[in-house]
């Protein structure tokens, strides 16, 4: 499930980079380079979040934020090269939900977007819905965190279950290690990219008849992993 996001910024190169990066993390990004274009998009489409630059060629982003807040509860994150505390305070007073000064790390932006969506109660279910997942002898129930393979109950840790749920909810889809970290991160993940490999190895030892020749979780060399039905 992609999350619709409107990005209003006149930096064309930055918009291209952010659109590409965010699309790889579950966001469907619409780009507007002017206030006029952004306003038109807001009137015609529904978005779960707006990324808004302050300095725009045909208007002030702070005024746009004020207007958005008067018309809609959609969350707004301000993106700006002006990192002054005064600008930040004004933006937050006008209704912005967060504020990120350029240059910034795209991963931090993703984390802030997810945090804002959680606070607003609009956070998507990043690992699929709560319906049971069943592929022949494979049965996974997210509601009670139960996994049954060939009639046998398989005990998983919380981290292993989250990881398997993400993969099994999206059969055939290739996930990078970074993407899996973003989707299933918790206290039991140490933030190091290769920790995903460790969890995958442990998961395979529990669910695969032959962990060295996996039936369910396939390695995509140089990229990450996918779930094979």
Backbone as ProteinMPNN parsed JSONL, in Angstrom:
{"seq_chain_A": "XXXXXXXXXXXXXXXXXXXXXXXXXXXXXXXXXXXXXXXXXXXXXXXXXXXXXXXXXXXXXXXXXXXXXXXXXXXXXXXXXXXXXXXXXXXXXXXXXXXXXXXXXXXXXXXXXXXXXXXXXXXXXXXXXXXXXXXXXXXXXXXXXXXXXXXXXXXXXXXXXXXXXXXXXXXXXXXXXXXXXXXXXXXXXXXXXXXXXXXXXXXXXXXXXXXXXXXXXXXXXXXXXXXXX", "coords_chain_A": {"N_chain_A": [[0.84, -1.181, 0.0], [0.723, 2.086, -1.006], [1.558, 5.301, 0.261], [0.037, 8.347, -0.23], [1.741, 11.296, -0.929], [2.332, 14.774, -1.021], [4.739, 16.788, -2.434], [5.977, 19.94, -2.231], [8.126, 21.984, -3.664], [10.661, 24.008, -5.082], [13.095, 23.148, -5.957], [14.177, 21.342, -8.381], [15.958, 19.186, -8.823], [16.316, 18.16, -6.223], [13.701, 17.377, -5.717], [13.393, 15.295, -7.573], [15.214, 13.432, -6.544], [14.173, 12.969, -3.964], [11.631, 11.981, -4.592], [12.27, 9.587, -5.878], [13.631, 8.235, -3.818], [11.729, 8.138, -1.703], [9.675, 6.741, -2.926], [10.662, 4.217, -2.914], [10.24, 3.524, -0.368], [7.625, 3.098, 0.208], [5.978, 5.279, -0.407], [3.879, 7.306, -2.384], [4.696, 9.763, -4.34], [3.753, 12.997, -5.277], [4.849, 15.696, -7.157], [5.156, 19.209, -6.871], [6.215, 22.277, -8.094], [5.651, 24.88, -7.567], [3.666, 27.285, -5.681], [1.155, 27.672, -6.805], [0.796, 25.351, -8.368], [0.948, 23.388, -6.374], [-1.24, 24.076, -4.754], [-3.312, 23.594, -6.527], [-3.099, 20.812, -6.792], [-3.72, 20.018, -4.187], [-6.375, 20.663, -4.075], [-7.519, 18.94, -5.865], [-6.774, 16.319, -5.269], [-6.444, 13.784, -2.696], [-4.238, 13.67, 0.046], [-1.98, 12.028, 2.297], [0.004, 13.316, 3.585], [1.91, 16.375, 3.534], [4.856, 17.674, 2.184], [6.61, 20.559, 2.52], [8.241, 23.33, 1.189], [9.684, 26.401, 2.397], [10.62, 28.656, 0.974], [9.433, 29.611, -1.948], [8.97, 30.117, -5.51], [6.705, 31.598, -6.229], [5.415, 32.408, -3.95], [4.997, 32.342, -0.32], [5.972, 29.721, 1.701], [5.188, 29.488, 4.351], [2.783, 30.86, 4.463], [1.326, 29.221, 2.817], [1.263, 26.926, 4.383], [-0.291, 27.874, 6.501], [-2.727, 28.282, 5.183], [-3.304, 25.676, 4.352], [-3.663, 24.465, 6.832], [-5.938, 25.787, 7.701], [-7.81, 24.767, 6.006], [-7.645, 21.994, 5.999], [-6.889, 18.898, 7.805], [-4.586, 17.604, 7.072], [-1.328, 16.337, 7.653], [1.666, 18.333, 7.855], [4.995, 18.742, 6.92], [7.627, 20.913, 7.158], [10.12, 21.797, 4.844], [13.188, 23.299, 4.515], [15.821, 25.606, 3.64], [16.284, 27.522, 5.38], [17.145, 27.481, 8.504], [16.638, 28.798, 10.858], [15.736, 29.315, 14.274], [13.581, 31.007, 14.695], [12.084, 30.907, 12.331], [11.358, 28.234, 12.446], [9.772, 28.174, 14.755], [7.686, 29.873, 13.969], [6.632, 28.405, 11.816], [5.721, 26.081, 13.159], [3.849, 27.249, 14.849], [1.999, 28.053, 13.005], [0.884, 25.727, 12.324], [2.359, 23.608, 11.27], [3.515, 20.229, 11.407], [6.014, 19.213, 11.745], [9.515, 20.016, 11.223], [12.167, 20.346, 9.064], [15.455, 21.09, 8.393], [17.33, 21.89, 5.487], [20.634, 20.917, 4.413], [19.449, 17.483, 4.596], [19.317, 14.128, 5.908], [17.937, 11.629, 3.935], [16.894, 9.31, 5.137], [16.327, 10.183, 7.682], [14.247, 11.887, 7.093], [12.287, 10.042, 6.227], [11.877, 8.694, 8.64], [10.818, 10.776, 10.18], [8.488, 11.353, 8.771], [7.027, 8.99, 9.164], [6.764, 9.095, 11.934], [5.186, 11.387, 12.257], [2.848, 10.575, 10.919], [2.082, 8.477, 12.57], [1.495, 9.865, 14.939], [-0.658, 11.322, 14.093], [-2.461, 9.402, 13.72], [-2.679, 8.301, 11.257], [-1.036, 6.463, 10.285], [0.067, 4.042, 8.02], [-0.442, 0.476, 7.748], [2.434, -0.92, 7.703], [3.291, -3.47, 7.261], [1.349, -4.952, 6.021], [-2.147, -6.068, 6.185], [-4.328, -7.318, 8.862], [-5.242, -9.776, 8.17], [-5.24, -13.334, 7.919], [-2.498, -15.117, 6.511], [-2.034, -17.384, 3.995], [-0.5, -20.038, 2.339], [-0.842, -22.828, 0.917], [0.703, -25.252, 2.766], [1.604, -23.388, 4.491], [0.79, -21.204, 7.049], [0.029, -18.147, 8.45], [-0.921, -16.104, 11.073], [-1.517, -12.875, 11.786], [-2.979, -11.711, 13.869], [-2.886, -13.223, 16.23], [-0.254, -13.801, 16.239], [0.613, -16.29, 15.243], [2.196, -19.028, 13.734], [1.989, -21.634, 11.467], [3.326, -24.412, 9.937], [3.064, -27.0, 7.71], [1.293, -28.238, 9.473], [2.542, -27.987, 11.926], [3.185, -26.034, 14.799], [5.14, -23.101, 14.855], [7.459, -21.468, 16.753], [8.182, -18.079, 17.055], [10.3, -15.201, 17.555], [9.363, -11.795, 18.427], [10.589, -10.023, 16.649], [11.324, -11.722, 14.543], [8.8, -12.554, 13.714], [7.642, -10.123, 12.799], [9.313, -9.589, 10.664], [8.914, -11.83, 8.988], [6.209, -11.504, 8.474], [6.106, -9.13, 6.946], [7.473, -9.966, 4.626], [5.938, -12.23, 3.793], [3.487, -11.044, 3.333], [3.828, -9.814, 0.986], [4.299, -11.469, -1.444], [6.819, -12.498, -3.709], [7.821, -9.954, -4.039], [10.741, -7.993, -4.04], [12.732, -7.055, -1.366], [14.932, -4.633, -0.161], [17.671, -4.698, 2.181], [17.778, -2.363, 3.667], [15.192, -1.372, 3.351], [13.697, -3.361, 4.638], [14.667, -2.983, 7.216], [13.579, -0.468, 7.781], [10.863, -1.092, 7.78], [10.433, -3.02, 9.789], [11.757, -2.232, 12.043], [12.758, -2.159, 15.424], [13.334, -2.426, 18.988], [14.743, -4.747, 19.058], [16.231, -4.813, 16.801], [19.398, -3.825, 15.741], [20.071, -1.643, 14.226], [22.075, -1.904, 12.436], [22.897, -2.659, 9.151], [23.501, -5.34, 8.377], [22.299, -6.81, 10.352], [19.809, -7.648, 9.601], [20.372, -9.829, 7.986], [21.183, -11.656, 9.91], [18.801, -12.087, 11.35], [17.241, -13.15, 9.297], [18.627, -15.512, 8.815], [18.22, -16.874, 11.247], [15.471, -17.087, 11.145], [15.1, -18.682, 8.895], [16.224, -21.051, 9.856], [14.224, -21.893, 11.487], [11.901, -22.166, 9.933], [12.426, -23.343, 7.479], [12.706, -26.411, 5.679], [15.176, -27.131, 4.683], [17.522, -25.076, 5.497], [19.778, -24.185, 4.088], [19.053, -24.401, 1.52], [16.701, -22.696, 0.858], [13.124, -22.807, 0.932], [11.06, -20.921, 1.271], [12.007, -18.233, 1.93], [13.829, -16.388, -0.174], [17.077, -15.466, -1.278], [18.044, -12.512, -2.889], [20.604, -11.839, -4.689], [22.924, -9.295, -3.986], [20.961, -7.484, -3.499], [18.626, -8.081, -1.654], [15.958, -9.69, -0.116], [13.224, -11.984, -0.901], [9.883, -13.314, -0.67], [8.898, -16.542, -1.441], [6.145, -18.061, -2.852]], "CA_chain_A": [[0.0, 0.0, 0.0], [1.507, 3.315, -1.086], [1.016, 6.439, 0.995], [0.108, 9.535, -1.087], [2.434, 12.449, -0.345], [2.539, 15.908, -1.92], [5.983, 17.512, -2.196], [5.953, 21.266, -2.844], [9.483, 22.509, -3.565], [11.084, 24.463, -6.408], [14.382, 22.539, -6.288], [13.802, 20.222, -9.242], [16.855, 18.055, -8.591], [15.973, 17.594, -4.928], [12.403, 16.708, -5.865], [13.624, 14.031, -8.264], [15.888, 12.523, -5.629], [13.251, 12.594, -2.897], [10.571, 11.147, -5.152], [12.845, 8.27, -6.106], [13.945, 7.607, -2.532], [10.51, 7.888, -0.944], [8.89, 5.711, -3.615], [11.227, 2.943, -2.497], [9.887, 3.293, 1.035], [6.188, 2.971, 0.366], [5.272, 6.542, -0.586], [3.542, 7.708, -3.753], [4.979, 11.194, -4.25], [3.394, 13.944, -6.332], [5.724, 16.865, -7.045], [4.71, 20.518, -7.343], [7.347, 23.193, -7.952], [5.16, 26.225, -7.259], [2.492, 27.365, -4.816], [-0.028, 27.51, -7.654], [0.673, 23.936, -8.726], [0.676, 22.645, -5.157], [-2.613, 24.371, -4.348], [-4.185, 22.889, -7.463], [-3.06, 19.39, -6.437], [-4.426, 19.831, -2.922], [-7.811, 20.778, -4.333], [-8.015, 17.858, -6.731], [-6.405, 15.001, -4.781], [-6.292, 13.607, -1.251], [-2.895, 13.256, 0.436], [-1.815, 11.694, 3.712], [1.007, 14.208, 4.166], [2.487, 17.373, 2.631], [6.212, 18.165, 2.423], [6.462, 21.929, 2.028], [9.372, 24.241, 1.297], [9.272, 27.756, 2.783], [10.945, 29.641, -0.058], [8.921, 29.181, -3.243], [9.099, 31.217, -6.472], [5.497, 32.415, -6.381], [4.729, 32.599, -2.686], [5.661, 31.995, 0.931], [5.527, 28.437, 2.199], [4.523, 29.654, 5.639], [1.398, 31.22, 4.168], [0.7, 28.015, 2.28], [1.016, 26.082, 5.544], [-1.427, 28.459, 7.216], [-3.936, 28.027, 4.402], [-3.574, 24.241, 4.425], [-4.195, 24.148, 8.154], [-7.299, 26.323, 7.795], [-8.708, 24.001, 5.14], [-7.495, 20.543, 6.063], [-6.064, 18.366, 8.89], [-3.466, 16.833, 6.534], [-0.049, 16.678, 8.29], [2.604, 19.119, 7.06], [6.388, 18.838, 7.354], [8.306, 21.992, 6.444], [11.487, 21.556, 4.381], [13.704, 24.612, 4.167], [17.228, 25.92, 3.843], [16.301, 28.475, 6.485], [17.042, 26.686, 9.719], [16.557, 29.655, 12.035], [14.72, 28.932, 15.265], [12.413, 31.863, 14.536], [11.28, 30.323, 11.25], [10.815, 26.974, 12.94], [8.686, 28.491, 15.698], [6.56, 30.408, 13.192], [6.043, 27.299, 11.079], [4.976, 25.23, 14.083], [2.7, 28.015, 15.326], [1.022, 28.115, 11.917], [0.241, 24.422, 12.182], [3.22, 22.543, 10.753], [3.678, 19.134, 12.36], [7.442, 19.015, 11.969], [10.337, 20.995, 10.51], [13.466, 19.747, 8.76], [16.296, 22.037, 7.673], [18.222, 21.358, 4.464], [20.471, 19.561, 3.853], [19.063, 16.493, 5.584], [19.461, 12.727, 5.519], [16.629, 11.102, 3.517], [16.389, 8.335, 6.1], [15.721, 10.947, 8.772], [12.949, 12.364, 6.594], [11.366, 8.906, 6.278], [11.553, 8.462, 10.052], [9.952, 11.864, 10.644], [7.181, 11.168, 8.13], [6.336, 7.896, 9.855], [6.424, 9.562, 13.281], [4.054, 12.309, 12.132], [1.669, 9.788, 10.565], [1.653, 7.749, 13.773], [0.877, 10.817, 15.868], [-1.934, 11.75, 13.524], [-3.348, 8.255, 13.582], [-2.836, 7.991, 9.841], [0.061, 5.59, 9.891], [-0.366, 2.824, 7.325], [0.056, -0.791, 8.254], [3.577, -1.113, 6.803], [3.574, -4.883, 7.003], [0.158, -5.624, 5.532], [-3.283, -6.008, 7.097], [-4.358, -8.331, 9.904], [-5.807, -11.013, 7.666], [-4.334, -14.478, 7.919], [-1.77, -15.351, 5.262], [-1.995, -18.834, 3.815], [0.001, -20.555, 1.069], [-0.721, -24.272, 1.061], [1.027, -25.721, 4.105], [2.102, -22.236, 5.264], [-0.316, -20.408, 7.602], [0.5, -17.139, 9.394], [-2.022, -15.283, 11.571], [-0.973, -11.693, 12.457], [-3.748, -11.299, 15.036], [-2.372, -13.905, 17.43], [1.16, -14.076, 15.971], [0.748, -17.742, 15.155], [2.702, -19.557, 12.47], [1.873, -23.089, 11.336], [3.864, -24.932, 8.685], [2.834, -28.45, 7.613], [0.586, -28.694, 10.665], [3.343, -27.808, 13.133], [3.344, -24.665, 15.28], [6.523, -22.63, 14.849], [7.615, -20.355, 17.685], [9.047, -17.012, 16.55], [10.421, -13.998, 18.361], [8.592, -10.68, 17.87], [11.321, -9.499, 15.497], [11.207, -12.702, 13.462], [7.43, -12.532, 13.217], [7.46, -8.904, 12.018], [10.067, -9.743, 9.422], [8.227, -12.81, 8.149], [4.925, -10.934, 8.068], [6.364, -8.2, 5.843], [7.826, -10.721, 3.431], [4.834, -13.085, 3.363], [2.381, -10.194, 2.887], [4.174, -9.279, -0.337], [4.999, -12.55, -2.143], [7.475, -12.177, -4.971], [8.405, -8.613, -4.029], [12.108, -7.948, -3.535], [12.975, -6.028, -0.364], [16.321, -4.394, 0.203], [17.905, -4.778, 3.625], [17.422, -1.074, 4.245], [13.731, -1.288, 3.376], [13.234, -4.238, 5.708], [14.983, -2.321, 8.476], [12.596, 0.597, 7.983], [9.532, -1.65, 8.005], [10.299, -3.869, 10.974], [12.685, -1.776, 13.076], [12.32, -2.165, 16.814], [14.47, -2.5, 19.913], [15.501, -5.969, 18.827], [17.101, -4.607, 15.65], [20.457, -2.955, 16.247], [20.33, -0.508, 13.347], [23.159, -2.233, 11.507], [22.305, -3.268, 7.967], [23.683, -6.787, 8.299], [21.491, -7.493, 11.355], [18.709, -8.297, 8.883], [20.874, -11.138, 7.565], [21.188, -12.53, 11.089], [17.414, -12.458, 11.618], [16.814, -14.036, 8.202], [19.26, -16.814, 9.047], [17.514, -17.514, 12.363], [14.123, -17.388, 10.669], [15.211, -19.858, 8.015], [16.48, -22.239, 10.668], [12.971, -22.299, 12.127], [10.779, -22.435, 9.02], [12.835, -24.014, 6.249], [13.134, -27.815, 5.787], [16.621, -27.107, 4.436], [17.893, -23.659, 5.544], [20.802, -23.859, 3.094], [18.356, -24.375, 0.231], [15.394, -22.248, 1.372], [11.891, -22.951, 0.155], [10.191, -19.765, 1.425], [12.699, -16.936, 1.874], [14.892, -16.453, -1.169], [18.04, -14.363, -1.342], [18.246, -11.853, -4.181], [21.992, -11.441, -4.493], [23.254, -7.895, -4.217], [19.801, -6.629, -3.227], [17.971, -8.365, -0.398], [15.216, -10.936, 0.015], [11.832, -12.043, -1.318], [9.168, -14.487, -0.195], [8.485, -17.384, -2.558], [4.972, -18.877, -2.536]], "C_chain_A": [[0.879, 1.237, 0.0], [0.79, 4.448, -0.369], [1.152, 7.691, 0.121], [0.693, 10.738, -0.358], [2.584, 13.526, -1.407], [3.796, 16.64, -1.499], [5.94, 18.828, -2.961], [7.31, 21.915, -2.616], [9.95, 22.887, -4.967], [12.45, 23.927, -6.817], [14.108, 21.253, -7.067], [14.652, 18.989, -8.971], [16.532, 17.368, -7.265], [14.656, 16.822, -5.006], [12.553, 15.355, -6.544], [14.237, 12.995, -7.334], [14.941, 12.035, -4.538], [12.141, 11.688, -3.412], [11.07, 9.724, -5.355], [13.075, 7.534, -4.788], [12.675, 7.219, -1.782], [9.643, 6.806, -1.591], [9.388, 4.323, -3.25], [10.906, 2.595, -1.057], [8.379, 3.347, 1.26], [5.381, 4.233, 0.189], [5.065, 6.84, -2.074], [3.607, 9.23, -3.8], [4.539, 11.948, -5.499], [4.213, 15.204, -6.111], [5.054, 18.103, -7.615], [5.846, 21.5, -7.083], [6.939, 24.623, -7.63], [3.971, 26.144, -6.306], [1.228, 27.085, -5.614], [-0.267, 26.042, -7.973], [0.314, 23.093, -7.505], [-0.754, 22.835, -4.685], [-3.609, 23.631, -5.23], [-4.237, 21.389, -7.133], [-3.842, 19.124, -5.156], [-5.939, 19.88, -3.108], [-8.368, 19.569, -5.074], [-7.74, 16.456, -6.204], [-6.336, 14.991, -3.257], [-4.894, 13.081, -0.952], [-2.862, 12.939, 1.93], [-0.822, 12.616, 4.397], [1.518, 15.16, 3.099], [3.89, 17.724, 3.104], [6.301, 19.527, 1.754], [7.703, 22.771, 2.268], [8.865, 25.633, 1.682], [9.454, 28.736, 1.632], [10.548, 29.111, -1.433], [8.877, 30.364, -4.202], [7.874, 32.129, -6.556], [4.717, 32.576, -5.077], [5.548, 32.136, -1.504], [5.085, 30.688, 1.459], [4.816, 28.528, 3.54], [3.051, 30.029, 5.45], [0.623, 30.027, 3.616], [0.339, 27.069, 3.428], [-0.21, 26.569, 6.317], [-2.74, 28.149, 6.5], [-4.314, 26.541, 4.457], [-4.233, 23.904, 5.761], [-5.612, 24.679, 8.344], [-8.302, 25.453, 7.048], [-8.717, 22.503, 5.408], [-6.648, 20.12, 7.265], [-4.83, 17.605, 8.401], [-2.155, 17.27, 7.192], [0.885, 17.402, 7.32], [3.985, 19.078, 7.707], [7.063, 19.905, 6.506], [9.734, 21.567, 6.096], [12.06, 22.893, 3.943], [15.188, 24.737, 4.421], [17.383, 26.913, 4.98], [16.068, 27.716, 7.778], [16.951, 27.506, 10.98], [15.453, 29.195, 12.975], [13.445, 29.736, 15.088], [11.489, 31.314, 13.446], [10.618, 29.031, 11.702], [9.627, 27.222, 13.855], [7.461, 28.988, 14.946], [5.848, 29.286, 12.454], [5.201, 26.403, 11.968], [3.738, 25.941, 14.611], [1.603, 28.086, 14.264], [0.379, 26.761, 11.641], [1.085, 23.32, 11.585], [3.415, 21.478, 11.831], [5.14, 18.828, 12.657], [8.194, 19.939, 11.026], [11.705, 20.376, 10.308], [14.274, 20.697, 7.896], [17.186, 21.311, 6.663], [19.661, 21.756, 4.79], [20.124, 18.564, 4.961], [19.278, 15.095, 5.017], [18.082, 12.187, 5.131], [16.047, 10.088, 4.489], [15.753, 9.031, 7.3], [14.356, 11.468, 8.349], [11.917, 11.243, 6.654], [10.927, 8.651, 7.719], [10.595, 9.524, 10.579], [8.555, 11.744, 10.038], [6.386, 10.101, 8.873], [5.904, 8.324, 11.251], [5.212, 10.484, 13.241], [2.775, 11.543, 11.822], [1.157, 8.985, 11.754], [0.938, 8.683, 14.746], [-0.506, 11.236, 15.393], [-2.924, 10.599, 13.384], [-3.569, 7.848, 12.15], [-1.759, 7.044, 9.35], [-0.454, 4.339, 9.197], [0.175, 1.595, 8.017], [1.173, -1.245, 7.327], [3.819, -2.578, 6.463], [2.347, -5.647, 6.544], [-0.97, -5.569, 6.545], [-3.249, -7.178, 8.081], [-4.987, -9.64, 9.444], [-4.761, -12.116, 7.693], [-3.729, -14.661, 6.525], [-1.591, -16.849, 5.1], [-1.535, -19.187, 2.408], [0.199, -22.06, 1.221], [-0.473, -24.672, 2.499], [1.544, -24.614, 5.015], [0.914, -21.401, 5.725], [0.226, -19.46, 8.661], [-0.67, -16.237, 9.774], [-1.473, -14.1, 12.356], [-1.704, -11.324, 13.745], [-3.252, -11.971, 16.319], [-0.909, -14.316, 17.294], [1.439, -15.587, 15.976], [1.23, -18.145, 13.771], [2.608, -21.078, 12.499], [2.395, -23.49, 9.963], [3.762, -26.448, 8.71], [2.233, -29.0, 8.906], [1.318, -28.508, 11.972], [3.419, -26.332, 13.506], [4.823, -24.309, 15.327], [6.612, -21.398, 15.743], [8.62, -19.34, 17.128], [9.166, -15.902, 17.583], [9.591, -12.897, 17.699], [9.258, -10.127, 16.616], [11.196, -10.427, 14.302], [9.809, -12.688, 12.858], [7.182, -11.303, 12.352], [8.123, -9.037, 10.652], [9.359, -10.709, 8.472], [6.904, -12.246, 7.642], [5.092, -9.981, 6.889], [6.618, -8.962, 4.556], [6.632, -11.515, 2.898], [3.627, -12.287, 2.875], [2.595, -9.681, 1.471], [4.931, -10.333, -1.139], [5.568, -12.116, -3.486], [8.14, -10.82, -4.997], [9.788, -8.649, -3.407], [12.255, -6.768, -2.576], [14.471, -5.864, -0.141], [16.452, -4.532, 1.716], [17.474, -3.488, 4.313], [15.906, -0.938, 4.382], [13.154, -2.161, 4.48], [13.515, -3.636, 7.074], [13.951, -1.247, 8.789], [11.238, 0.038, 8.378], [9.391, -2.365, 9.339], [11.175, -3.421, 12.133], [12.019, -1.745, 14.441], [13.546, -2.284, 17.692], [15.345, -3.715, 19.648], [16.309, -5.913, 17.544], [18.125, -3.557, 16.029], [20.791, -1.793, 15.329], [21.454, -0.738, 12.369], [22.58, -3.042, 10.364], [22.37, -4.787, 7.995], [22.877, -7.526, 9.367], [20.286, -8.171, 10.719], [19.133, -9.69, 8.444], [20.848, -12.13, 8.721], [19.776, -13.012, 11.389], [16.869, -13.397, 10.535], [17.375, -15.436, 8.415], [18.538, -17.574, 10.155], [16.112, -17.938, 11.945], [14.13, -18.622, 9.779], [15.431, -21.141, 8.809], [15.206, -22.772, 11.314], [11.899, -22.75, 11.133], [11.153, -23.245, 7.792], [13.195, -25.477, 6.499], [14.646, -27.94, 5.601], [17.061, -25.646, 4.376], [18.93, -23.242, 4.507], [20.224, -23.825, 1.676], [16.906, -23.969, 0.504], [14.244, -22.388, 0.383], [11.093, -21.644, 0.149], [10.911, -18.426, 1.239], [13.921, -17.043, 0.978], [15.807, -15.232, -1.067], [18.103, -13.829, -2.764], [19.624, -11.205, -4.094], [22.24, -9.987, -4.886], [22.122, -6.94, -3.889], [19.207, -6.894, -1.856], [17.264, -9.698, -0.409], [13.801, -10.814, -0.562], [11.222, -13.328, -0.805], [8.613, -15.25, -1.385], [7.284, -18.227, -2.155], [5.072, -20.215, -3.245]], "O_chain_A": [[1.694, 1.42, 0.905], [-0.438, 4.535, -0.394], [2.269, 8.064, -0.237], [0.2, 11.144, 0.694], [2.92, 13.234, -2.555], [3.917, 17.068, -0.351], [5.874, 18.836, -4.19], [7.614, 22.347, -1.504], [9.669, 22.173, -5.93], [12.92, 24.223, -7.915], [13.839, 20.206, -6.478], [14.132, 17.875, -8.898], [16.482, 16.14, -7.193], [14.522, 15.744, -4.426], [11.917, 14.38, -6.142], [13.837, 11.83, -7.331], [14.905, 10.847, -4.22], [11.756, 10.733, -2.739], [10.367, 8.765, -5.037], [12.753, 6.353, -4.662], [12.56, 6.099, -1.284], [8.962, 6.049, -0.899], [8.622, 3.36, -3.274], [11.25, 1.516, -0.575], [7.917, 3.611, 2.37], [4.216, 4.279, 0.586], [5.959, 6.648, -2.897], [2.683, 9.909, -3.353], [4.899, 11.593, -6.621], [4.264, 15.725, -4.996], [4.461, 18.066, -8.694], [6.382, 21.551, -5.976], [7.797, 25.485, -7.441], [3.353, 25.092, -6.141], [0.342, 26.359, -5.164], [-1.389, 25.548, -7.864], [-0.523, 22.194, -7.588], [-1.409, 21.881, -4.264], [-4.616, 23.11, -4.751], [-5.303, 20.776, -7.191], [-4.546, 18.12, -5.052], [-6.687, 19.219, -2.387], [-9.54, 19.221, -4.928], [-8.388, 15.5, -6.629], [-6.191, 16.031, -2.615], [-4.417, 12.158, -1.612], [-3.616, 13.509, 2.718], [-0.79, 12.704, 5.624], [1.564, 14.819, 1.917], [4.096, 18.035, 4.277], [6.091, 19.638, 0.546], [8.163, 22.913, 3.402], [7.744, 26.003, 1.332], [8.57, 29.542, 1.342], [11.238, 28.271, -2.01], [8.759, 31.505, -3.757], [7.995, 33.301, -6.915], [3.516, 32.846, -5.091], [6.649, 31.607, -1.658], [3.875, 30.556, 1.642], [3.932, 27.721, 3.828], [2.184, 29.567, 6.193], [-0.56, 29.844, 3.9], [-0.744, 26.485, 3.446], [-1.054, 25.775, 6.732], [-3.737, 27.798, 7.132], [-5.488, 26.194, 4.591], [-5.216, 23.167, 5.82], [-6.403, 24.081, 9.073], [-9.481, 25.4, 7.397], [-9.686, 21.818, 5.081], [-5.784, 20.878, 7.707], [-4.103, 17.025, 9.207], [-1.895, 18.47, 7.28], [0.895, 17.12, 6.122], [4.127, 19.348, 8.9], [7.071, 19.816, 5.278], [10.462, 21.046, 6.941], [11.48, 23.559, 3.085], [15.746, 24.072, 5.293], [18.486, 27.121, 5.485], [14.938, 27.353, 8.106], [17.163, 26.979, 12.072], [14.388, 28.749, 12.546], [12.349, 29.219, 15.302], [10.271, 31.263, 13.616], [9.459, 28.769, 11.379], [8.597, 26.557, 13.743], [6.336, 28.583, 15.238], [4.619, 29.212, 12.456], [4.098, 26.006, 11.59], [2.695, 25.315, 14.8], [0.419, 28.169, 14.591], [-0.545, 26.651, 10.835], [0.599, 22.204, 11.405], [3.473, 21.79, 13.02], [5.463, 18.252, 13.695], [7.603, 20.565, 10.146], [12.337, 19.931, 11.266], [13.847, 21.071, 6.803], [17.728, 20.245, 6.956], [19.891, 22.813, 5.378], [20.464, 18.778, 6.124], [19.404, 14.909, 3.806], [17.147, 12.279, 5.927], [14.829, 10.016, 4.649], [14.774, 8.545, 7.866], [13.419, 11.49, 9.147], [10.788, 11.469, 7.088], [9.747, 8.42, 7.984], [9.67, 9.216, 11.331], [7.557, 12.003, 10.71], [5.207, 10.292, 9.173], [4.817, 7.969, 11.707], [4.318, 10.382, 14.081], [1.727, 11.83, 12.4], [-0.051, 8.828, 11.931], [-0.1, 8.331, 15.306], [-1.408, 11.473, 16.196], [-4.072, 10.793, 12.985], [-4.524, 7.137, 11.841], [-1.591, 6.847, 8.147], [-1.321, 3.647, 9.731], [1.137, 1.669, 8.781], [0.919, -1.87, 6.297], [4.485, -2.884, 5.474], [2.304, -6.872, 6.666], [-0.775, -5.075, 7.655], [-2.277, -7.931, 8.134], [-5.238, -10.523, 10.264], [-3.567, -11.874, 7.517], [-4.369, -14.394, 5.508], [-1.049, -17.509, 5.987], [-2.091, -18.712, 1.418], [1.276, -22.515, 1.608], [-1.327, -24.466, 3.361], [1.883, -24.863, 6.172], [0.121, -20.939, 4.905], [0.811, -19.897, 9.652], [-1.333, -15.672, 8.904], [-1.006, -14.28, 13.481], [-1.119, -10.693, 14.625], [-3.209, -11.339, 17.374], [-0.384, -15.073, 18.111], [2.368, -16.071, 16.623], [0.727, -17.655, 12.76], [3.085, -21.726, 13.431], [1.949, -22.96, 8.945], [4.296, -27.105, 9.604], [2.607, -30.075, 9.373], [0.78, -28.835, 13.03], [3.68, -25.48, 12.657], [5.653, -25.099, 15.776], [5.921, -20.406, 15.514], [9.747, -19.688, 16.778], [8.258, -15.684, 18.385], [9.164, -13.04, 16.553], [8.583, -9.802, 15.639], [10.988, -9.974, 13.176], [9.648, -12.797, 11.643], [6.578, -11.413, 11.285], [7.563, -8.648, 9.628], [9.225, -10.425, 7.282], [6.525, -12.489, 6.496], [4.309, -10.02, 5.941], [6.044, -8.642, 3.515], [6.344, -11.482, 1.702], [2.829, -12.796, 2.088], [1.67, -9.177, 0.834], [6.093, -10.119, -1.485], [4.899, -11.463, -4.287], [8.948, -10.55, -5.886], [9.986, -9.268, -2.361], [11.945, -5.629, -2.925], [15.189, -6.847, 0.046], [15.458, -4.487, 2.44], [16.886, -3.51, 5.394], [15.404, -0.451, 5.395], [12.227, -1.751, 5.179], [12.701, -3.759, 7.99], [13.5, -1.127, 9.928], [10.54, 0.618, 9.21], [8.326, -2.316, 9.955], [11.323, -4.154, 13.11], [10.861, -1.351, 14.579], [14.674, -2.248, 17.199], [16.534, -3.72, 19.969], [17.011, -6.872, 17.222], [17.773, -2.513, 16.578], [21.708, -1.026, 15.622], [21.761, 0.134, 11.556], [21.85, -4.008, 10.59], [21.388, -5.452, 7.668], [22.773, -8.752, 9.307], [19.791, -9.168, 11.246], [18.344, -10.632, 8.521], [20.53, -13.304, 8.533], [19.563, -14.195, 11.651], [16.122, -14.329, 10.834], [16.673, -16.428, 8.218], [18.272, -18.769, 10.026], [15.627, -19.001, 12.333], [13.271, -19.495, 9.899], [14.886, -22.191, 8.469], [15.116, -23.953, 11.647], [11.081, -23.613, 11.451], [10.271, -23.785, 7.125], [13.926, -25.765, 7.447], [15.307, -28.739, 6.266], [16.983, -25.029, 3.313], [18.964, -22.084, 4.092], [20.838, -23.285, 0.755], [15.994, -24.789, 0.395], [14.375, -22.128, -0.813], [10.507, -21.291, -0.875], [10.458, -17.582, 0.465], [14.91, -17.694, 1.317], [15.356, -14.118, -0.803], [18.204, -14.593, -3.723], [19.782, -10.144, -3.491], [21.831, -9.522, -5.95], [22.287, -5.724, -3.984], [19.27, -6.032, -0.98], [17.881, -10.729, -0.679], [13.254, -9.72, -0.695], [11.922, -14.304, -0.538], [7.937, -14.675, -2.239], [7.378, -19.024, -1.222], [4.18, -21.053, -3.111]]}, "name": "protein", "num_of_chains": 1, "seq": "XXXXXXXXXXXXXXXXXXXXXXXXXXXXXXXXXXXXXXXXXXXXXXXXXXXXXXXXXXXXXXXXXXXXXXXXXXXXXXXXXXXXXXXXXXXXXXXXXXXXXXXXXXXXXXXXXXXXXXXXXXXXXXXXXXXXXXXXXXXXXXXXXXXXXXXXXXXXXXXXXXXXXXXXXXXXXXXXXXXXXXXXXXXXXXXXXXXXXXXXXXXXXXXXXXXXXXXXXXXXXXXXXXXXX"}
